[in-house]
Amino acid sequence: MNACEITVVIPLYNKEAEIERTLRSILSQRTLPHEVIVVDDGSTDRSAEIVSAIAHPLIRLIRQENQGVSAARNRGLREATTPWVALLDGDDTWREGYLEAVCRLAERYPNCGAYATGFDILNGEELTPANCPKSEGIVDFFREAMRCYVLIPSSTTLNREVALSLGGFPEGMRMGEDQYLWTLLARREKIAFSPASEVIYSRSASNRSATIWQPETCTTSLEALYDPAASPQSNEYMARVALGKGLLISSRGGTRLAAETLHTFRFTRLNRFAWWKLRLLNSLPAAWRSPLLAAYNRLAWLVAKRGL
């Protein structure tokens, strides 16, 4: 792989305050990609106009009606003209060596389904290293992902053909869509990782999709990925993701859906704390759940940041 075989795909929805910085981080790469596809997913602000104003020959803007981040990423995957697609969200940035790091990984560890690097988390003005694998190489994705970050969209470059053959990102899924595809991918393909921190993931950007909950319209679910024939570790990983999502659903009053998650993943051994946490939260009056979960998450972030 070289950078000329990489298309960057950016899903864009109402990121007028961040999108120029994101694009400049691509154009500042020591090695430029073949193309940059920005899929504007029905933005109602000036995001698309800002992209157009940059007027760089590598950047192609596609506009569509709002269909969600998965549909925007899948549109970019289909439109790409290269074997590899590097994902980047419209409010995150790359350091200047990201694409070089990915190409170096591909040279050292060929025939992988995905390549990824470490990243830092930007929270306000504070930059914190993310908890990622500490060594370079082919990773045991499910074992590593149970304790740290391996793949996030903005640090991941995918084999385009493989990603499309797996159906891409599940459209209409509002949370966990990334992990859904990672699970399918890791059950079938090798994944290579570099701990070099080449990405800045912003938790404080405007309109962060992970902070917004809307009803889902997806025809599948995280629960559907539970497979008794798959490795136990991959099922435990799905339990971890689904229980985390269940907490958010329960906090929004989705008692029945959270109960279904508890039932599906009652087998878990490695996520018992999360399972009981969801069970407790789901048993409380609906009006209590959101403030209690928010307080717990703030405390957990502070504890994690201090390495405790």
TISE-293179 format. One record per residue (C-alpha): z, y, x. Coordinates in steps of 0.5 Angstrom, whole numbers, plus 500, padded with zeros to 3 digits. Each point is the difference from the previous one (the first is absolute). Layout:
<nodes>
    Z    Y    X
    Z    Y    X
...
</nodes>
This chain:
<nodes>
    Z    Y    X
  500  500  500
  499  507  502
  501  507  496
  493  500  498
  501  494  496
  506  503  496
  499  504  494
  507  504  498
  501  500  492
  505  505  497
  502  500  493
  501  507  498
  504  503  494
  503  507  500
  501  500  507
  498  507  501
  506  502  505
  499  494  504
  492  498  500
  498  504  506
  505  498  504
  498  493  499
  493  501  501
  501  504  507
  504  494  502
  494  496  500
  495  505  503
  505  500  506
  500  493  501
  498  499  508
  495  495  497
  497  502  493
  498  495  494
  493  499  497
  502  503  494
  506  503  496
  499  499  492
  505  504  496
  500  497  493
  503  506  495
  503  497  495
  500  505  494
  504  505  504
  502  506  496
  501  505  506
  496  502  505
  500  494  504
  493  498  500
  498  507  501
  504  500  507
  496  494  502
  493  503  498
  502  506  504
  501  496  507
  493  499  499
  500  495  506
  494  495  501
  505  494  500
  503  501  493
  498  498  494
  503  502  493
  499  496  494
  503  502  493
  502  496  495
  505  500  494
  507  499  501
  501  492  500
  506  499  505
  500  499  507
  498  493  500
  494  502  497
  498  505  505
  502  496  506
  495  495  497
  495  505  499
  500  502  507
  500  492  502
  494  499  496
  496  506  503
  502  499  507
  494  498  505
  504  497  505
  504  493  501
  507  504  501
  503  505  495
  506  504  503
  505  502  494
  503  507  500
  504  503  495
  498  508  498
  507  502  502
  501  496  507
  497  501  507
  498  496  506
  502  502  507
  493  501  504
  501  493  503
  500  496  493
  493  497  500
  500  499  508
  506  496  499
  497  496  494
  493  498  504
  505  498  506
  503  495  495
  494  497  498
  497  499  507
  507  497  502
  501  496  493
  493  498  497
  499  497  493
  505  503  496
  500  503  493
  504  506  502
  503  504  506
  505  505  499
  505  505  504
  507  502  500
  501  507  497
  506  506  499
  503  502  493
  499  507  499
  506  503  495
  500  507  500
  500  503  507
  503  493  503
  496  495  503
  503  493  500
  497  493  503
  499  495  495
  503  493  501
  494  496  502
  498  494  505
  502  502  507
  495  496  503
  492  500  500
  496  494  498
  499  495  494
  505  501  495
  504  495  496
  499  505  494
  504  497  495
  506  499  505
  499  507  503
  499  503  493
  507  497  497
  504  505  505
  495  505  502
  493  504  499
  494  497  502
  494  502  496
  500  507  496
  494  503  498
  499  506  505
  501  495  506
  496  495  498
  493  498  501
  497  494  496
  494  496  501
  496  503  494
  496  493  498
  507  496  500
  503  506  496
  495  500  495
  499  492  499
  508  501  498
  498  505  495
  503  506  503
  506  503  498
  502  499  493
  498  505  495
  505  503  495
  506  497  504
  504  506  501
  505  498  506
  499  494  504
  493  500  500
  500  500  508
  504  494  501
  496  496  495
  494  501  504
  504  499  507
  503  493  497
  493  498  498
  497  502  507
  506  497  504
  500  493  496
  493  500  503
  498  504  506
  504  502  507
  503  506  500
  501  504  507
  505  506  501
  501  505  506
  507  503  500
  497  507  502
  502  505  495
  493  503  499
  501  502  493
  504  505  496
  502  498  493
  503  506  496
  505  499  495
  501  507  498
  493  502  498
  498  502  493
  498  495  495
  502  494  504
  498  494  495
  506  496  502
  504  505  497
  496  500  493
  501  494  495
  495  499  494
  499  494  496
  495  495  503
  493  498  497
  499  494  506
  498  494  497
  504  496  506
  507  501  502
  504  499  507
  503  494  496
  493  497  499
  500  499  508
  506  495  500
  497  494  502
  504  493  501
  495  498  504
  500  506  505
  505  500  506
  507  502  498
  500  506  504
  494  503  496
  504  499  494
  506  503  502
  496  506  503
  497  500  493
  507  500  497
  503  505  504
  494  505  498
  500  498  493
  508  501  499
  499  507  504
  495  502  494
  505  497  495
  505  505  502
  496  506  499
  497  497  493
  507  498  498
  502  508  502
  495  502  495
  502  496  494
  496  494  501
  505  495  499
  496  494  497
  495  501  506
  505  500  505
  503  494  497
  494  496  501
  500  502  507
  507  497  500
  498  494  497
  493  499  504
  504  501  507
  507  496  498
  498  495  506
  501  505  505
  505  499  506
  498  505  505
  500  506  495
  507  498  496
  503  507  501
  494  503  497
  499  495  494
  508  502  498
  499  507  501
  494  500  495
  504  495  495
  506  505  501
  496  506  499
  496  497  494
  506  499  496
  503  507  500
  498  505  495
  493  503  501
  502  507  501
  505  498  506
  494  496  504
  496  506  503
  506  504  503
  503  494  503
  494  497  503
  498  507  503
  507  501  503
  500  493  503
  493  501  503
  502  507  503
  506  496  503
  496  495  502
  495  504  504
  506  504  503
  503  493  503
  493  498  502
  499  506  504
  506  500  504
  499  493  502
  505  497  496
</nodes>
